[in-house]
Amino acid sequence: MAKQPKRTKTWTGDTAVTHPLTDAVKLVKANANAKFDESIEIAVNLGVDPRHADQQVRGVVALPSGTGRDVRVAVIAKDAKAAEATAAGAEIVGAEDLVERIQGGFMDFDRVIATPDMMALVGRLGKVLGPRGLMPNPRVGTVTPNVAQAVKDAKGGSIEFRTEKTGIIHAGIGKASFTDEALQANVKALVDALNRAKPSGAKGTYIKKISLSSTMGPGFKVDQGSLSA
């Protein structure tokens, strides 16, 4: 029999039952006992089949409490728009040169924003950025003429969400060092955004299960009814 890791022996709470949001947050934080500030993550099982175009779920949401992490932003723009992006705090800004760097394997960024006039160039990056969920898209505000605001949103706690092949949404919603109230607010904001993004092809139960976990801790199921309390 495999030896149980030491950290699992200190875990508390019942992972088999569904908890009110307030309790689930407390349990997740109590079990985030690594030597670093663990990320708090949410997994939402949706009743959709992303293989169908009318059942795909994708969007963006501004988390009211932020994400607790530094987001490195790359902007594909030129001239005045490039200057705006730099002034707004984007770490990497470029046009043809940046596209070539990314094609060559450069991936030192967390978000990619592009101006509409650059999309002919950005299209070349589909095979590189697409599988990583980084391809700029007007639906989530990463293809926009207002690059300064997009950069500020990305750095201020705006996150993208997108269904995986199994119909699950995974997202980071904060850090273990956040207050309970801050994490609860972020969870509610994301779930509200998912409900607004419900696709026309979704049938039956849309949100099937919600669970919270920390980077190194167990997952705890959340009672959906408690989100509106």
HELIX and SHEET records of a PDB file:
HELIX    1   1 LYS A    6  LYS A    9  1                                   4    
HELIX    2   2 LEU A   21  ALA A   30  1                                  10    
HELIX    3   3 ALA A   53  GLN A   55  5                                   3    
HELIX    4   4 ASP A   79  ALA A   88  1                                  10    
HELIX    5   5 GLU A   96  GLN A  103  1                                   8    
HELIX    6   6 PRO A  116  MET A  118  5                                   3    
HELIX    7   7 MET A  119  VAL A  122  1                                   4    
HELIX    8   8 GLY A  123  LEU A  125  5                                   3    
HELIX    9   9 GLY A  126  LEU A  129  1                                   4    
HELIX   10  10 GLY A  130  ARG A  132  5                                   3    
HELIX   11  11 PRO A  138  VAL A  140  5                                   3    
HELIX   12  12 VAL A  147  GLY A  156  1                                  10    
HELIX   13  13 ASP A  180  ARG A  196  1                                  17    
HELIX   14  14 GLN A  224  SER A  228  5                                   5    
SHEET    1   A 5 THR A  18  HIS A  19  0                                        
SHEET    2   A 5 PHE A 220  VAL A 222  1                                        
SHEET    3   A 5 ILE A 207  SER A 214 -1                                        
SHEET    4   A 5 SER A  39  LEU A  46 -1                                        
SHEET    5   A 5 ILE A 168  LYS A 175 -1                                        
SHEET    1   B 2 ARG A  58  ALA A  62  0                                        
SHEET    2   B 2 SER A 158  ARG A 162 -1                                        
SHEET    1   C 3 ILE A  92  GLY A  94  0                                        
SHEET    2   C 3 VAL A  73  ILE A  76  1                                        
SHEET    3   C 3 ARG A 111  ALA A 114  1                                        
END                                                                             
